[in-house]
Amino acid sequence: PAGRRVWRGSTELSLSAKEFTLLEALMRRPGQVLTRDQLLDLAWGTDHDVVSNVVDVYVRYLRAKIDRPFGVDTLRTVRRVGYRLTAERS
């Protein structure tokens, strides 16, 4: 995390600062479902003025970078609750 670098296998991924912060929040709580509000607080801070659907937008960006190119589905939606990062699946 200190170097703000991310790899999937041997491939280094290019993430924006906000994508990295969101991924880090999920990685620090593997398997735990985080609500949109929790993710907003963790990635945007408790004094944010953004709406919760911005989390959905950034989750979509992350999936396009960390899952789709590798044929996996690790960033999962938990309907009506939030998101969780799971063990790698195809």
Biopython code that builds the backbone (N, CA, C, O; Angstrom):
import numpy as np
from Bio.PDB.StructureBuilder import StructureBuilder

atoms = [
    (1, "PRO", "N", (0.803, -1.227, 0.000)),
    (1, "PRO", "CA", (0.000, 0.000, 0.000)),
    (1, "PRO", "C", (0.835, 1.275, 0.000)),
    (1, "PRO", "O", (0.445, 2.268, -0.615)),
    (2, "ALA", "N", (1.964, 1.261, 0.673)),
    (2, "ALA", "CA", (2.766, 2.480, 0.764)),
    (2, "ALA", "C", (3.235, 2.945, -0.613)),
    (2, "ALA", "O", (3.323, 4.147, -0.868)),
    (3, "GLY", "N", (3.534, 2.006, -1.491)),
    (3, "GLY", "CA", (3.971, 2.352, -2.834)),
    (3, "GLY", "C", (2.825, 2.635, -3.782)),
    (3, "GLY", "O", (3.037, 3.075, -4.912)),
    (4, "ARG", "N", (1.604, 2.382, -3.320)),
    (4, "ARG", "CA", (0.386, 2.597, -4.111)),
    (4, "ARG", "C", (0.479, 1.894, -5.460)),
    (4, "ARG", "O", (0.143, 2.457, -6.502)),
    (5, "ARG", "N", (0.954, 0.624, -5.407)),
    (5, "ARG", "CA", (1.069, -0.193, -6.608)),
    (5, "ARG", "C", (0.259, -1.461, -6.407)),
    (5, "ARG", "O", (0.174, -1.996, -5.301)),
    (6, "VAL", "N", (-0.336, -1.936, -7.503)),
    (6, "VAL", "CA", (-1.225, -3.099, -7.445)),
    (6, "VAL", "C", (-0.865, -4.050, -8.568)),
    (6, "VAL", "O", (-0.608, -3.634, -9.698)),
    (7, "TRP", "N", (-0.849, -5.359, -8.234)),
    (7, "TRP", "CA", (-0.634, -6.384, -9.235)),
    (7, "TRP", "C", (-1.740, -7.421, -9.159)),
    (7, "TRP", "O", (-2.288, -7.685, -8.089)),
    (8, "ARG", "N", (-2.059, -7.999, -10.291)),
    (8, "ARG", "CA", (-2.853, -9.229, -10.345)),
    (8, "ARG", "C", (-1.920, -10.212, -11.023)),
    (8, "ARG", "O", (-1.636, -10.108, -12.216)),
    (9, "GLY", "N", (-1.443, -11.179, -10.228)),
    (9, "GLY", "CA", (-0.414, -12.079, -10.730)),
    (9, "GLY", "C", (0.837, -11.274, -11.020)),
    (9, "GLY", "O", (1.327, -10.548, -10.155)),
    (10, "SER", "N", (1.355, -11.396, -12.231)),
    (10, "SER", "CA", (2.568, -10.665, -12.594)),
    (10, "SER", "C", (2.269, -9.371, -13.350)),
    (10, "SER", "O", (3.187, -8.692, -13.810)),
    (11, "THR", "N", (0.988, -9.031, -13.478)),
    (11, "THR", "CA", (0.584, -7.841, -14.219)),
    (11, "THR", "C", (0.353, -6.666, -13.274)),
    (11, "THR", "O", (-0.499, -6.732, -12.388)),
    (12, "GLU", "N", (1.105, -5.603, -13.465)),
    (12, "GLU", "CA", (0.869, -4.402, -12.666)),
    (12, "GLU", "C", (-0.317, -3.652, -13.255)),
    (12, "GLU", "O", (-0.413, -3.483, -14.470)),
    (13, "LEU", "N", (-1.218, -3.203, -12.389)),
    (13, "LEU", "CA", (-2.428, -2.506, -12.803)),
    (13, "LEU", "C", (-2.279, -1.013, -12.559)),
    (13, "LEU", "O", (-1.636, -0.583, -11.602)),
    (14, "SER", "N", (-2.879, -0.242, -13.436)),
    (14, "SER", "CA", (-2.866, 1.206, -13.289)),
    (14, "SER", "C", (-4.212, 1.650, -12.713)),
    (14, "SER", "O", (-5.247, 1.550, -13.372)),
    (15, "LEU", "N", (-4.179, 2.138, -11.481)),
    (15, "LEU", "CA", (-5.396, 2.591, -10.812)),
    (15, "LEU", "C", (-5.275, 4.067, -10.463)),
    (15, "LEU", "O", (-4.192, 4.561, -10.152)),
    (16, "SER", "N", (-6.409, 4.761, -10.521)),
    (16, "SER", "CA", (-6.427, 6.142, -10.037)),
    (16, "SER", "C", (-6.281, 6.114, -8.514)),
    (16, "SER", "O", (-6.404, 5.062, -7.887)),
    (17, "ALA", "N", (-6.022, 7.260, -7.942)),
    (17, "ALA", "CA", (-5.875, 7.342, -6.483)),
    (17, "ALA", "C", (-7.147, 6.868, -5.772)),
    (17, "ALA", "O", (-7.074, 6.154, -4.772)),
    (18, "LYS", "N", (-8.303, 7.265, -6.288)),
    (18, "LYS", "CA", (-9.558, 6.881, -5.644)),
    (18, "LYS", "C", (-9.828, 5.387, -5.827)),
    (18, "LYS", "O", (-10.298, 4.728, -4.900)),
    (19, "GLU", "N", (-9.538, 4.852, -7.005)),
    (19, "GLU", "CA", (-9.696, 3.402, -7.226)),
    (19, "GLU", "C", (-8.803, 2.626, -6.269)),
    (19, "GLU", "O", (-9.229, 1.627, -5.690)),
    (20, "PHE", "N", (-7.566, 3.085, -6.103)),
    (20, "PHE", "CA", (-6.648, 2.422, -5.192)),
    (20, "PHE", "C", (-7.182, 2.458, -3.762)),
    (20, "PHE", "O", (-7.166, 1.443, -3.066)),
    (21, "THR", "N", (-7.647, 3.609, -3.330)),
    (21, "THR", "CA", (-8.157, 3.753, -1.962)),
    (21, "THR", "C", (-9.362, 2.849, -1.732)),
    (21, "THR", "O", (-9.479, 2.228, -0.675)),
    (22, "LEU", "N", (-10.248, 2.771, -2.703)),
    (22, "LEU", "CA", (-11.420, 1.906, -2.592)),
    (22, "LEU", "C", (-11.002, 0.439, -2.552)),
    (22, "LEU", "O", (-11.511, -0.323, -1.729)),
    (23, "LEU", "N", (-10.091, 0.037, -3.420)),
    (23, "LEU", "CA", (-9.606, -1.345, -3.426)),
    (23, "LEU", "C", (-8.913, -1.676, -2.107)),
    (23, "LEU", "O", (-9.112, -2.759, -1.556)),
    (24, "GLU", "N", (-8.112, -0.764, -1.606)),
    (24, "GLU", "CA", (-7.437, -0.998, -0.335)),
    (24, "GLU", "C", (-8.446, -1.206, 0.798)),
    (24, "GLU", "O", (-8.264, -2.091, 1.634)),
    (25, "ALA", "N", (-9.503, -0.400, 0.827)),
    (25, "ALA", "CA", (-10.535, -0.551, 1.860)),
    (25, "ALA", "C", (-11.152, -1.943, 1.791)),
    (25, "ALA", "O", (-11.379, -2.576, 2.823)),
    (26, "LEU", "N", (-11.421, -2.420, 0.583)),
    (26, "LEU", "CA", (-12.004, -3.759, 0.418)),
    (26, "LEU", "C", (-10.994, -4.848, 0.774)),
    (26, "LEU", "O", (-11.353, -5.840, 1.409)),
    (27, "MET", "N", (-9.745, -4.675, 0.374)),
    (27, "MET", "CA", (-8.720, -5.690, 0.645)),
    (27, "MET", "C", (-8.408, -5.820, 2.130)),
    (27, "MET", "O", (-8.030, -6.897, 2.592)),
    (28, "ARG", "N", (-8.560, -4.753, 2.866)),
    (28, "ARG", "CA", (-8.293, -4.803, 4.309)),
    (28, "ARG", "C", (-9.421, -5.517, 5.070)),
    (28, "ARG", "O", (-9.299, -5.796, 6.262)),
    (29, "ARG", "N", (-10.505, -5.804, 4.367)),
    (29, "ARG", "CA", (-11.658, -6.490, 4.974)),
    (29, "ARG", "C", (-12.129, -7.615, 4.049)),
    (29, "ARG", "O", (-13.281, -7.599, 3.615)),
    (30, "PRO", "N", (-11.275, -8.583, 3.739)),
    (30, "PRO", "CA", (-11.636, -9.624, 2.772)),
    (30, "PRO", "C", (-12.854, -10.425, 3.220)),
    (30, "PRO", "O", (-12.951, -10.853, 4.370)),
    (31, "GLY", "N", (-13.773, -10.614, 2.287)),
    (31, "GLY", "CA", (-14.978, -11.386, 2.574)),
    (31, "GLY", "C", (-16.050, -10.619, 3.316)),
    (31, "GLY", "O", (-17.190, -11.077, 3.391)),
    (32, "GLN", "N", (-15.718, -9.466, 3.867)),
    (32, "GLN", "CA", (-16.688, -8.670, 4.625)),
    (32, "GLN", "C", (-17.493, -7.800, 3.662)),
    (32, "GLN", "O", (-16.935, -7.171, 2.764)),
    (33, "VAL", "N", (-18.798, -7.773, 3.859)),
    (33, "VAL", "CA", (-19.651, -6.908, 3.045)),
    (33, "VAL", "C", (-19.567, -5.489, 3.599)),
    (33, "VAL", "O", (-19.789, -5.252, 4.786)),
    (34, "LEU", "N", (-19.242, -4.554, 2.710)),
    (34, "LEU", "CA", (-19.176, -3.148, 3.091)),
    (34, "LEU", "C", (-20.294, -2.404, 2.381)),
    (34, "LEU", "O", (-20.472, -2.544, 1.171)),
    (35, "THR", "N", (-21.039, -1.621, 3.128)),
    (35, "THR", "CA", (-22.123, -0.846, 2.535)),
    (35, "THR", "C", (-21.544, 0.314, 1.733)),
    (35, "THR", "O", (-20.370, 0.660, 1.872)),
    (36, "ARG", "N", (-22.376, 0.900, 0.905)),
    (36, "ARG", "CA", (-21.941, 2.074, 0.147)),
    (36, "ARG", "C", (-21.509, 3.194, 1.088)),
    (36, "ARG", "O", (-20.503, 3.860, 0.844)),
    (37, "ASP", "N", (-22.265, 3.399, 2.158)),
    (37, "ASP", "CA", (-21.905, 4.450, 3.123)),
    (37, "ASP", "C", (-20.557, 4.167, 3.782)),
    (37, "ASP", "O", (-19.760, 5.084, 3.979)),
    (38, "GLN", "N", (-20.296, 2.908, 4.124)),
    (38, "GLN", "CA", (-19.001, 2.570, 4.712)),
    (38, "GLN", "C", (-17.875, 2.841, 3.715)),
    (38, "GLN", "O", (-16.835, 3.392, 4.074)),
    (39, "LEU", "N", (-18.094, 2.446, 2.457)),
    (39, "LEU", "CA", (-17.078, 2.674, 1.440)),
    (39, "LEU", "C", (-16.875, 4.164, 1.177)),
    (39, "LEU", "O", (-15.749, 4.606, 0.949)),
    (40, "LEU", "N", (-17.948, 4.932, 1.209)),
    (40, "LEU", "CA", (-17.812, 6.385, 1.063)),
    (40, "LEU", "C", (-16.936, 6.954, 2.171)),
    (40, "LEU", "O", (-16.027, 7.742, 1.912)),
    (41, "ASP", "N", (-17.215, 6.550, 3.403)),
    (41, "ASP", "CA", (-16.434, 7.046, 4.536)),
    (41, "ASP", "C", (-14.967, 6.625, 4.435)),
    (41, "ASP", "O", (-14.068, 7.420, 4.709)),
    (42, "LEU", "N", (-14.730, 5.367, 4.039)),
    (42, "LEU", "CA", (-13.363, 4.859, 3.973)),
    (42, "LEU", "C", (-12.566, 5.460, 2.813)),
    (42, "LEU", "O", (-11.375, 5.734, 2.958)),
    (43, "ALA", "N", (-13.214, 5.664, 1.671)),
    (43, "ALA", "CA", (-12.487, 6.126, 0.485)),
    (43, "ALA", "C", (-12.573, 7.636, 0.269)),
    (43, "ALA", "O", (-11.655, 8.229, -0.297)),
    (44, "TRP", "N", (-13.646, 8.256, 0.706)),
    (44, "TRP", "CA", (-13.821, 9.691, 0.487)),
    (44, "TRP", "C", (-13.734, 10.489, 1.781)),
    (44, "TRP", "O", (-13.699, 11.719, 1.748)),
    (45, "GLY", "N", (-13.700, 9.806, 2.913)),
    (45, "GLY", "CA", (-13.628, 10.482, 4.206)),
    (45, "GLY", "C", (-15.014, 10.756, 4.756)),
    (45, "GLY", "O", (-15.996, 10.780, 4.014)),
    (46, "THR", "N", (-15.083, 10.960, 6.048)),
    (46, "THR", "CA", (-16.382, 11.152, 6.695)),
    (46, "THR", "C", (-17.000, 12.502, 6.384)),
    (46, "THR", "O", (-18.194, 12.704, 6.605)),
    (47, "ASP", "N", (-16.199, 13.428, 5.875)),
    (47, "ASP", "CA", (-16.703, 14.758, 5.565)),
    (47, "ASP", "C", (-16.851, 14.945, 4.054)),
    (47, "ASP", "O", (-16.478, 15.980, 3.501)),
    (48, "HIS", "N", (-17.407, 13.913, 3.397)),
    (48, "HIS", "CA", (-17.550, 13.962, 1.939)),
    (48, "HIS", "C", (-18.877, 14.606, 1.565)),
    (48, "HIS", "O", (-19.813, 14.649, 2.364)),
    (49, "ASP", "N", (-18.939, 15.104, 0.338)),
    (49, "ASP", "CA", (-20.195, 15.665, -0.146)),
    (49, "ASP", "C", (-20.589, 15.001, -1.472)),
    (49, "ASP", "O", (-21.175, 15.634, -2.350)),
    (50, "VAL", "N", (-20.256, 13.721, -1.592)),
    (50, "VAL", "CA", (-20.640, 12.959, -2.775)),
    (50, "VAL", "C", (-21.788, 12.025, -2.424)),
    (50, "VAL", "O", (-22.008, 11.714, -1.254)),
    (51, "VAL", "N", (-22.512, 11.584, -3.432)),
    (51, "VAL", "CA", (-23.645, 10.682, -3.197)),
    (51, "VAL", "C", (-23.183, 9.235, -3.327)),
    (51, "VAL", "O", (-22.156, 8.953, -3.944)),
    (52, "SER", "N", (-23.953, 8.326, -2.740)),
    (52, "SER", "CA", (-23.526, 6.935, -2.647)),
    (52, "SER", "C", (-23.381, 6.255, -4.002)),
    (52, "SER", "O", (-22.663, 5.260, -4.103)),
    (53, "ASN", "N", (-24.047, 6.763, -5.060)),
    (53, "ASN", "CA", (-23.906, 6.073, -6.340)),
    (53, "ASN", "C", (-22.516, 6.254, -6.947)),
    (53, "ASN", "O", (-22.170, 5.552, -7.897)),
    (54, "VAL", "N", (-21.717, 7.177, -6.422)),
    (54, "VAL", "CA", (-20.344, 7.305, -6.898)),
    (54, "VAL", "C", (-19.563, 6.027, -6.582)),
    (54, "VAL", "O", (-18.635, 5.676, -7.310)),
    (55, "VAL", "N", (-19.927, 5.337, -5.514)),
    (55, "VAL", "CA", (-19.296, 4.058, -5.184)),
    (55, "VAL", "C", (-19.565, 3.060, -6.301)),
    (55, "VAL", "O", (-18.655, 2.343, -6.718)),
    (56, "ASP", "N", (-20.794, 3.004, -6.790)),
    (56, "ASP", "CA", (-21.142, 2.090, -7.880)),
    (56, "ASP", "C", (-20.298, 2.369, -9.117)),
    (56, "ASP", "O", (-19.847, 1.444, -9.792)),
    (57, "VAL", "N", (-20.091, 3.636, -9.406)),
    (57, "VAL", "CA", (-19.294, 4.029, -10.567)),
    (57, "VAL", "C", (-17.857, 3.539, -10.403)),
    (57, "VAL", "O", (-17.289, 2.964, -11.331)),
    (58, "TYR", "N", (-17.272, 3.761, -9.236)),
    (58, "TYR", "CA", (-15.887, 3.350, -9.015)),
    (58, "TYR", "C", (-15.741, 1.841, -8.914)),
    (58, "TYR", "O", (-14.703, 1.300, -9.295)),
    (59, "VAL", "N", (-16.748, 1.155, -8.415)),
    (59, "VAL", "CA", (-16.720, -0.309, -8.421)),
    (59, "VAL", "C", (-16.697, -0.806, -9.865)),
    (59, "VAL", "O", (-15.977, -1.753, -10.185)),
    (60, "ARG", "N", (-17.471, -0.181, -10.726)),
    (60, "ARG", "CA", (-17.466, -0.558, -12.144)),
    (60, "ARG", "C", (-16.079, -0.329, -12.747)),
    (60, "ARG", "O", (-15.588, -1.179, -13.490)),
    (61, "TYR", "N", (-15.444, 0.796, -12.444)),
    (61, "TYR", "CA", (-14.088, 1.052, -12.925)),
    (61, "TYR", "C", (-13.120, -0.023, -12.430)),
    (61, "TYR", "O", (-12.304, -0.536, -13.195)),
    (62, "LEU", "N", (-13.223, -0.357, -11.132)),
    (62, "LEU", "CA", (-12.332, -1.376, -10.570)),
    (62, "LEU", "C", (-12.538, -2.730, -11.234)),
    (62, "LEU", "O", (-11.568, -3.402, -11.585)),
    (63, "ARG", "N", (-13.775, -3.129, -11.408)),
    (63, "ARG", "CA", (-14.039, -4.418, -12.053)),
    (63, "ARG", "C", (-13.418, -4.475, -13.448)),
    (63, "ARG", "O", (-12.885, -5.505, -13.859)),
    (64, "ALA", "N", (-13.492, -3.368, -14.160)),
    (64, "ALA", "CA", (-12.930, -3.319, -15.513)),
    (64, "ALA", "C", (-11.409, -3.477, -15.494)),
    (64, "ALA", "O", (-10.815, -3.876, -16.496)),
    (65, "LYS", "N", (-10.785, -3.170, -14.375)),
    (65, "LYS", "CA", (-9.328, -3.251, -14.291)),
    (65, "LYS", "C", (-8.816, -4.483, -13.560)),
    (65, "LYS", "O", (-7.796, -5.053, -13.949)),
    (66, "ILE", "N", (-9.520, -4.905, -12.493)),
    (66, "ILE", "CA", (-8.972, -5.994, -11.669)),
    (66, "ILE", "C", (-9.609, -7.347, -11.939)),
    (66, "ILE", "O", (-9.028, -8.375, -11.591)),
    (67, "ASP", "N", (-10.773, -7.373, -12.541)),
    (67, "ASP", "CA", (-11.460, -8.648, -12.768)),
    (67, "ASP", "C", (-11.608, -9.014, -14.245)),
    (67, "ASP", "O", (-11.103, -10.052, -14.674)),
    (68, "ARG", "N", (-12.280, -8.194, -15.012)),
    (68, "ARG", "CA", (-12.626, -8.553, -16.397)),
    (68, "ARG", "C", (-11.446, -8.971, -17.261)),
    (68, "ARG", "O", (-11.542, -9.983, -17.955)),
    (69, "PRO", "N", (-10.336, -8.237, -17.251)),
    (69, "PRO", "CA", (-9.228, -8.643, -18.117)),
    (69, "PRO", "C", (-8.644, -10.014, -17.757)),
    (69, "PRO", "O", (-7.951, -10.633, -18.564)),
    (70, "PHE", "N", (-8.930, -10.478, -16.543)),
    (70, "PHE", "CA", (-8.356, -11.725, -16.057)),
    (70, "PHE", "C", (-9.391, -12.850, -15.990)),
    (70, "PHE", "O", (-9.080, -13.963, -15.566)),
    (71, "GLY", "N", (-10.621, -12.552, -16.411)),
    (71, "GLY", "CA", (-11.672, -13.569, -16.424)),
    (71, "GLY", "C", (-12.074, -14.056, -15.047)),
    (71, "GLY", "O", (-12.426, -15.223, -14.872)),
    (72, "VAL", "N", (-12.021, -13.166, -14.070)),
    (72, "VAL", "CA", (-12.398, -13.534, -12.702)),
    (72, "VAL", "C", (-13.501, -12.602, -12.205)),
    (72, "VAL", "O", (-13.808, -11.581, -12.820)),
    (73, "ASP", "N", (-14.083, -12.987, -11.079)),
    (73, "ASP", "CA", (-15.190, -12.224, -10.489)),
    (73, "ASP", "C", (-14.963, -12.150, -8.985)),
    (73, "ASP", "O", (-15.589, -12.885, -8.221)),
    (74, "THR", "N", (-14.066, -11.260, -8.561)),
    (74, "THR", "CA", (-13.727, -11.184, -7.139)),
    (74, "THR", "C", (-14.398, -10.030, -6.411)),
    (74, "THR", "O", (-14.583, -10.083, -5.196)),
    (75, "LEU", "N", (-14.759, -8.998, -7.141)),
    (75, "LEU", "CA", (-15.445, -7.851, -6.540)),
    (75, "LEU", "C", (-16.938, -8.074, -6.734)),
    (75, "LEU", "O", (-17.485, -7.836, -7.811)),
    (76, "ARG", "N", (-17.578, -8.533, -5.675)),
    (76, "ARG", "CA", (-18.957, -9.012, -5.764)),
    (76, "ARG", "C", (-19.948, -7.999, -5.205)),
    (76, "ARG", "O", (-19.665, -7.301, -4.231)),
    (77, "THR", "N", (-21.114, -7.934, -5.840)),
    (77, "THR", "CA", (-22.214, -7.126, -5.347)),
    (77, "THR", "C", (-23.056, -7.981, -4.421)),
    (77, "THR", "O", (-23.397, -9.115, -4.760)),
    (78, "VAL", "N", (-23.391, -7.458, -3.270)),
    (78, "VAL", "CA", (-24.339, -8.101, -2.366)),
    (78, "VAL", "C", (-25.593, -7.243, -2.450)),
    (78, "VAL", "O", (-25.660, -6.152, -1.884)),
    (79, "ARG", "N", (-26.576, -7.757, -3.164)),
    (79, "ARG", "CA", (-27.773, -6.974, -3.472)),
    (79, "ARG", "C", (-28.381, -6.329, -2.238)),
    (79, "ARG", "O", (-28.556, -6.958, -1.194)),
    (80, "ARG", "N", (-28.692, -5.059, -2.399)),
    (80, "ARG", "CA", (-29.330, -4.224, -1.376)),
    (80, "ARG", "C", (-28.475, -4.002, -0.125)),
    (80, "ARG", "O", (-28.953, -3.482, 0.882)),
    (81, "VAL", "N", (-27.195, -4.408, -0.207)),
    (81, "VAL", "CA", (-26.324, -4.204, 0.949)),
    (81, "VAL", "C", (-25.081, -3.420, 0.555)),
    (81, "VAL", "O", (-24.862, -2.319, 1.059)),
    (82, "GLY", "N", (-24.259, -3.971, -0.341)),
    (82, "GLY", "CA", (-23.020, -3.303, -0.718)),
    (82, "GLY", "C", (-22.135, -4.203, -1.548)),
    (82, "GLY", "O", (-22.596, -4.866, -2.477)),
    (83, "TYR", "N", (-20.848, -4.220, -1.202)),
    (83, "TYR", "CA", (-19.857, -4.946, -1.986)),
    (83, "TYR", "C", (-18.910, -5.702, -1.074)),
    (83, "TYR", "O", (-18.717, -5.353, 0.091)),
    (84, "ARG", "N", (-18.318, -6.765, -1.647)),
    (84, "ARG", "CA", (-17.296, -7.519, -0.905)),
    (84, "ARG", "C", (-16.260, -8.019, -1.892)),
    (84, "ARG", "O", (-16.561, -8.261, -3.061)),
    (85, "LEU", "N", (-15.049, -8.169, -1.414)),
    (85, "LEU", "CA", (-13.960, -8.734, -2.188)),
    (85, "LEU", "C", (-13.817, -10.177, -1.742)),
    (85, "LEU", "O", (-13.652, -10.455, -0.554)),
    (86, "THR", "N", (-13.880, -11.096, -2.701)),
    (86, "THR", "CA", (-13.843, -12.528, -2.377)),
    (86, "THR", "C", (-12.570, -13.151, -2.924)),
    (86, "THR", "O", (-11.781, -12.503, -3.612)),
    (87, "ALA", "N", (-12.393, -14.424, -2.601)),
    (87, "ALA", "CA", (-11.284, -15.175, -3.176)),
    (87, "ALA", "C", (-11.494, -15.274, -4.684)),
    (87, "ALA", "O", (-12.625, -15.218, -5.167)),
    (88, "GLU", "N", (-10.415, -15.419, -5.406)),
    (88, "GLU", "CA", (-10.473, -15.432, -6.864)),
    (88, "GLU", "C", (-11.359, -16.556, -7.377)),
    (88, "GLU", "O", (-11.272, -17.700, -6.929)),
    (89, "ARG", "N", (-12.215, -16.198, -8.329)),
    (89, "ARG", "CA", (-13.092, -17.159, -9.012)),
    (89, "ARG", "C", (-13.093, -16.843, -10.489)),
    (89, "ARG", "O", (-12.896, -15.696, -10.892)),
    (90, "SER", "N", (-13.319, -17.875, -11.301)),
    (90, "SER", "CA", (-13.469, -17.603, -12.728)),
    (90, "SER", "C", (-14.927, -17.505, -13.082)),
    (90, "SER", "O", (-15.266, -17.279, -14.244)),
]
sb = StructureBuilder()
sb.init_structure("model")
sb.init_model(0)
sb.init_chain("A")
sb.init_seg("    ")
for serial, (resi, resn, name, xyz) in enumerate(atoms, 1):
    if name == "N":
        sb.init_residue(resn, " ", resi, " ")
    sb.init_atom(name, np.array(xyz, "f"), 0.0, 1.0, " ", f" {name:<3s}", serial, name[0])
structure = sb.get_structure()
